[in-house]
Amino acid sequence: MAGTAPMGSDGLLASKEIVRRPRHLPARIFHRAQDLASFPDRKTAQDTYWDLSSKHDGFSHSFFTLADGRKLHYVSNALPPGQSKTSNLVIFLHGWPDSWMLWRGVWASMSAEARSTAKLVAVDLPGFGGSDSLDAYGPDNVLEAVSEFIIGMRDHFLDAEDTKTAAATLNPRTIVVCHDWGSLIGFRLAAEAPQLAERFIISNGSIAHLTRSNIIQRLAVAKRLLVTWSRAPTNFRLLRSAFASIAPVLAQLKSSTYVAVYNLPPPFPQIFGALGGKWFLRYATSLAVGSETVVHTKAAAGHLASSLGPSTAVLDTRTESNEGYPASVHKRATQGNFFESVRVYREGLAVKRWNKSLNLLAELHAVDQSSPSLASQRRNSSGTGLINDGPPGALRAPTTVIWGAGDPALQKVLMVEGIREYMLCAGSGVVTVEDVGHWVPSDGRGTSVFAKTVSWAIEGEKGGLDQVLSGEGENVKVENLV
C-alpha cells in the first residue's frame, strides 16, 4: 500500500503511515507484551474524541433517541450561521470494529463546497462506540434502528420545502456512505428500503446473495472439472482449472477463520478478544494503518481508540444539550465491548429476513410521497415489481461501490463479480482502487477517492465519476455498469 492520507491536527487516525508488510502473521498472540494502558497515545485519543463536550474540526457530539428509548450516538458538522436545514444530508455508517472516527480523514479531504453545503452525520452503529446496545442484532433490530435513524436525520436536517421541489435547482439529496459491516447494512437498505437515500456509496462489504451465488457457481464448476478429470487423469490442465476455480473460496475460508471463533459459544469469543492484551483488536487496527503486525504508532492508537469507544474518564461528560452516554455504554466501558461488537456476526444480520415494522413501512411510504420526482430512480422496497426485479438482494437505489483490491479479508471475485446483475438503477457502478486494502476510507489513495466521490454526490453528480477521479492515476478504475 502506498500514499499518504490527510493528517489530522493531532496526528491521530487521519494519518496513514507507510509500514513494511511482512508475509506472515505474528505467532505469539498468547503473549501479553504490554497492557493497553501503557500506550498513552491510545488513552489520549480516547479521552479526546469521546469527550461529549469537545468538538473536532467543527464536528460535535449528539444523540438520537429511537422509538424504544435507546440512544444512538453521532457526530455532525455545524451548518452555516442562521441555517438549521440543508438540501444535502450525508450519513456515514462504519464497520467492525470501528466507530464514527473512521471518517475523519474523508471529511478533511472533501471539497470546501461539499463540506459547506452538506450536513455530515457519522453514527455509531448499535453496540459500538457511544451508542446503546440492543437486545438482539438481527435485521429486525439493527436495520430497523438504522432506518429509523436515517429517517430521523432527514426529518431533522433536510429542508422539507426543498424536498417538495426536488426537480428544482436545489435538488435535496440524502447520501448514505458505508464501509465493512456498514456496507452490508447499506446493501440491504439499498435493496429493501431504497427510499432512504438518493445514493449509496459502499465500500468493501458483501451482498450476501451475490457472494453465496458466486461460491456455489465456483464449486459447481470445480466439481464438473474434477469429474471430467477423473475420466482423463493425465489431463492436469483440468485439475489446475478445478483448483483455480475454488482457490478464491479456499482463500476466503482461510481469511474468515476469525468469524468461526466469533460464533463459538460464550465465553470463547470473549477469551479470544482478551488474549494478549486485546491482541486481535490491536492487530485489526494496525491493518487499518497498513501493517500486518501489531504496531503502536500514533495513527494505530487513534484507530484503537475508535474501536474501544469511550474511556471511563469521559463517561460522565455531557453534550451541549446536556445529554450523556446511556447505561449500556457505561457497562461496555467497564466490562469490555468485544462480545457486544461481534454479535453482528452471530445473529443473522447478513442473511435473515427483515420483517419491517408497520411504523417503518408507513415512514418509508411517507418518504416516497415527500419526493415524488426522485422516486423514479429508485425501486419499490417490497420487491414485488413485475419488471426488472433482479435477483434477491438486487440494489433498487443508485449505488457506487468503492473496492480496495488489496483487501486481505474479502475476495473481490466473490464479492463483486457479477454485481452488474444486482445494480438496477442508472448511475450505478464500481470504483476499484488497486493499491489499498480493506480500510479504504483511511488508506492513502482510498481516502482521496472516497472524499471526491462523496463530494461529487453532494454537488449533484455533475459530470461522470470517471472524470472526477481521473487525477487519481491508473490504479483507480471506474466502471459505469448501468
FIFI-341113 format. One line per field, with one value per residue (C-alpha): residue number from 1; x, y, z. Coordinates in steps of 0.05 Angstrom, whole numbers. Each point is the difference from the previous one (the first is absolute). Example, Ala and Ser with C-alpha at 12.3 -4.5 7.8 and 13.67 -1.06 7.14 Angstrom:
# FIFI-341113
seq <- c(1  2)
xx <- c(246  27)
yy <- c(-90  69)
zz <- c(156  -13)
This chain:
# FIFI-341113
seq <- c(1  2  3  4  5  6  7  8  9  10  11  12  13  14  15  16  17  18  19  20  21  22  23  24  25  26  27  28  29  30  31  32  33  34  35  36  37  38  39  40  41  42  43  44  45  46  47  48  49  50  51  52  53  54  55  56  57  58  59  60  61  62  63  64  65  66  67  68  69  70  71  72  73  74  75  76  77  78  79  80  81  82  83  84  85  86  87  88  89  90  91  92  93  94  95  96  97  98  99  100  101  102  103  104  105  106  107  108  109  110  111  112  113  114  115  116  117  118  119  120  121  122  123  124  125  126  127  128  129  130  131  132  133  134  135  136  137  138  139  140  141  142  143  144  145  146  147  148  149  150  151  152  153  154  155  156  157  158  159  160  161  162  163  164  165  166  167  168  169  170  171  172  173  174  175  176  177  178  179  180  181  182  183  184  185  186  187  188  189  190  191  192  193  194  195  196  197  198  199  200  201  202  203  204  205  206  207  208  209  210  211  212  213  214  215  216  217  218  219  220  221  222  223  224  225  226  227  228  229  230  231  232  233  234  235  236  237  238  239  240  241  242  243  244  245  246  247  248  249  250  251  252  253  254  255  256  257  258  259  260  261  262  263  264  265  266  267  268  269  270  271  272  273  274  275  276  277  278  279  280  281  282  283  284  285  286  287  288  289  290  291  292  293  294  295  296  297  298  299  300  301  302  303  304  305  306  307  308  309  310  311  312  313  314  315  316  317  318  319  320  321  322  323  324  325  326  327  328  329  330  331  332  333  334  335  336  337  338  339  340  341  342  343  344  345  346  347  348  349  350  351  352  353  354  355  356  357  358  359  360  361  362  363  364  365  366  367  368  369  370  371  372  373  374  375  376  377  378  379  380  381  382  383  384  385  386  387  388  389  390  391  392  393  394  395  396  397  398  399  400  401  402  403  404  405  406  407  408  409  410  411  412  413  414  415  416  417  418  419  420  421  422  423  424  425  426  427  428  429  430  431  432  433  434  435  436  437  438  439  440  441  442  443  444  445  446  447  448  449  450  451  452  453  454  455  456  457  458  459  460  461  462  463  464  465  466  467  468  469  470  471  472  473  474  475  476  477  478  479  480  481  482)
xx <- c(0  25  -21  -14  -68  -16  33  -45  22  16  31  -50  -40  0  72  24  69  40  19  39  -48  29  -27  -22  -45  32  -5  5  -72  -1  58  -23  55  -28  -64  -45  9  74  -16  -13  -19  -59  -24  10  -42  -54  -5  2  -48  -52  -7  -71  14  56  -2  45  13  -69  -36  -38  -32  -75  -49  -62  -53  -35  -73  18  40  69  50  47  61  22  44  -17  28  -31  -43  14  -24  -75  -12  -34  -18  40  -13  55  4  56  -3  62  -4  64  16  34  36  -5  -42  -15  75  13  -25  44  50  -55  -31  67  10  -68  -8  -15  -65  -24  16  -34  -64  -14  -17  50  -23  40  -37  26  -36  -40  47  60  34  -47  -66  -46  3  -60  -34  14  40  -41  -28  -66  42  60  -31  -61  43  44  -61  -34  64  5  -73  10  60  -39  -57  47  50  -28  -39  -72  -13  57  -22  -68  35  52  -4  24  72  6  -12  10  35  12  64  18  74  22  59  7  -61  -28  4  -38  -54  4  -9  -61  -30  12  -35  -56  -10  26  -44  50  52  12  68  37  77  23  70  28  -62  -43  -66  -14  -42  54  57  -39  -17  73  24  -52  18  74  -10  -46  52  55  -43  -13  73  21  -52  28  71  -16  -15  65  49  59  -33  31  -27  -70  27  34  -64  -41  45  3  -76  -3  64  -39  -48  57  35  -65  -7  71  -8  -68  23  -9  -75  -4  31  -50  -56  25  -43  18  49  46  -10  13  64  23  -12  39  60  68  -26  -55  50  -51  -32  69  18  -64  13  72  -25  -38  66  33  37  -10  33  -24  30  -6  4  -41  -45  -12  -16  -53  -33  4  -34  -54  -12  1  -50  -5  48  -24  31  -51  -63  -31  12  -60  -19  -20  -72  19  -6  47  20  -54  8  19  60  22  -5  41  53  11  -12  25  -35  29  -56  -54  34  7  -73  -13  38  -40  -73  -17  4  29  -49  -64  -65  -15  -71  -12  -45  -65  26  62  -42  -42  62  30  -64  0  72  -22  -59  43  46  -41  46  57  -39  10  74  -15  -36  -57  25  -52  37  -65  10  -18  60  74  -6  69  26  -10  40  -1  14  -60  35  59  62  74  46  71  44  69  31  53  -51  29  -68  -47  12  -21  -21  -49  -26  -3  1  -69  -23  -26  -60  -16  4  -68  6  33  65  22  71  64  64  60  60  57  51  -41  -26  -63  -2  -11  -25  66  48  39  -29  -65  -11  5  -45  -52  3  -6  -57  -40  13  -23  -65  -12  13  -54  41  22  40  21  34  55  16  -1  49  44  55  8  42  -3  -10  -71  -49  -72  -52  -68  -41  -70)
yy <- c(0  68  72  47  15  69  15  24  58  -50  -53  -52  -45  46  -18  -56  -28  -42  -63  -60  -59  -68  -62  -38  18  3  -66  25  20  -31  45  60  46  65  21  49  51  5  34  73  19  -48  29  71  -15  -34  58  51  -28  -30  62  21  73  5  18  -29  40  31  -66  -6  -58  -14  -56  -24  -35  -59  -16  -53  51  -24  52  1  44  42  58  53  64  68  32  73  51  10  -63  -59  -40  -23  -26  -52  -53  -51  -57  -43  -72  -33  -74  -47  18  74  60  70  16  -42  58  57  -5  -1  63  36  -17  20  62  65  8  -69  10  68  -22  -67  -26  -55  -50  -61  -47  -55  -64  -32  -34  40  63  45  -32  -43  -75  -39  -62  -36  16  -31  40  15  36  31  17  28  44  26  14  37  41  18  21  40  36  15  30  40  27  -6  61  -22  59  -22  -73  18  37  -53  13  71  22  -14  -75  -23  -66  -52  -40  -61  -17  -68  -45  -73  -20  69  -21  -64  43  49  -55  -26  70  14  -66  1  74  40  60  18  31  28  -35  -53  1  -68  -28  -70  -35  -57  -10  -67  -27  18  -30  -64  -5  10  -53  -50  13  -9  -65  -26  16  -33  -62  -7  8  -52  -49  10  -6  -67  -27  28  2  18  66  42  64  -21  -10  67  34  -34  26  69  2  -15  38  64  -42  -33  68  29  -58  10  75  -9  -48  55  0  -73  21  56  -51  -46  -3  48  10  -20  64  42  -40  9  75  6  -42  34  67  3  -24  -13  69  32  -42  22  73  -8  -26  65  38  -48  -49  -75  -1  35  70  53  62  62  -16  -71  29  43  -60  -39  57  0  -75  2  56  47  -8  1  69  32  -41  57  55  34  28  72  -22  -34  -72  -54  -70  -53  -53  -55  41  8  -76  -13  50  -36  -72  1  8  -57  -50  52  23  -71  -16  28  -62  -47  19  -2  74  -19  -54  -2  28  72  7  74  30  32  66  -4  -20  62  43  -28  14  72  9  -23  48  59  -6  -26  29  -43  -64  -21  -14  -46  -67  -19  -32  -55  -35  -18  38  -36  26  -2  -23  -31  -56  -1  56  43  73  45  66  31  -31  12  -55  20  -62  -4  -55  -17  -22  -60  -16  -1  -32  49  -55  -26  68  41  -49  2  62  32  -46  28  73  21  76  47  31  -61  -27  -26  38  -46  28  -48  23  2  -53  -11  67  41  63  7  -33  52  6  -31  61  46  -44  -1  75  16  -49  27  72  -19  -28  62  47  -32  -53  49  -36  -72  -30  -24  73  19  -56  7  34  -60  -38  -68  -37  27  -31  23  -47  31  -63  29)
zz <- c(0  -17  8  57  30  28  66  56  43  55  -45  24  -45  -60  -14  -45  13  -49  37  -26  -8  20  -33  62  58  69  37  72  10  69  23  39  -22  29  32  -39  55  -17  -67  18  -71  3  66  -24  -62  41  49  -56  -52  48  44  -16  16  -51  -74  -54  -64  5  18  65  38  3  15  -38  41  -34  9  53  41  -20  -22  -60  7  -60  -18  -52  -29  13  -53  -20  52  -1  -40  34  -63  -61  -70  7  55  2  51  13  25  25  6  49  45  -15  20  -26  3  -63  -44  25  -56  -53  29  1  -74  -26  -42  37  -39  20  73  2  -35  33  69  14  52  25  45  45  -17  56  49  -25  25  39  -24  42  -2  -28  27  -67  -63  -55  -58  37  52  -35  -68  36  46  -57  -44  56  10  -73  -3  64  -30  -63  40  44  -50  -71  -22  -11  -46  -45  2  -30  -56  -15  -75  12  4  74  -11  73  8  54  -11  42  3  28  15  21  43  -14  -73  12  34  -58  -52  36  6  -74  -16  51  19  -60  18  54  -46  -69  -2  39  -1  26  12  13  24  -24  -35  34  -58  -52  41  12  -75  -19  49  -24  -73  12  39  -55  -54  41  10  -74  -16  52  -27  -70  26  34  -69  -29  59  -44  -19  55  -31  23  70  0  -25  54  55  -33  4  74  20  18  42  38  9  28  48  24  10  35  55  52  -17  22  66  7  -7  55  62  57  32  -57  -42  62  15  -72  3  65  -20  -1  26  -53  -52  -56  8  -2  -60  -37  15  -23  -66  -7  -2  -49  45  5  68  63  2  54  -43  11  -59  25  69  -32  -34  65  38  -54  11  77  6  60  57  72  7  -47  15  40  -51  -31  -69  -11  10  66  -25  25  -18  13  53  -49  -23  72  7  -63  21  66  -20  -72  -67  -41  6  -12  -64  -29  10  -70  -25  44  -6  -75  -19  -67  -22  41  -27  21  25  0  53  -21  24  -44  -60  10  8  -65  -36  26  -25  -69  0  23  -61  -59  -53  26  9  -73  12  58  3  46  64  -2  -56  -35  -65  -65  -40  14  72  -3  44  76  30  -63  13  -13  12  -38  30  -7  26  18  6  29  -42  52  52  38  32  -60  -68  -54  -50  52  22  -65  -59  -32  38  -64  4  69  -20  -26  1  -49  23  39  -6  31  16  11  38  -14  51  64  48  41  36  -62  36  38  -49  -39  -70  24  45  -60  -43  55  11  -75  -9  59  -23  -71  29  43  -58  -42  -37  -52  -54  3  60  -46  -16  74  17  -62  40  47  -51  -34  66  4  -49  -9  -31  -14  0  -10)
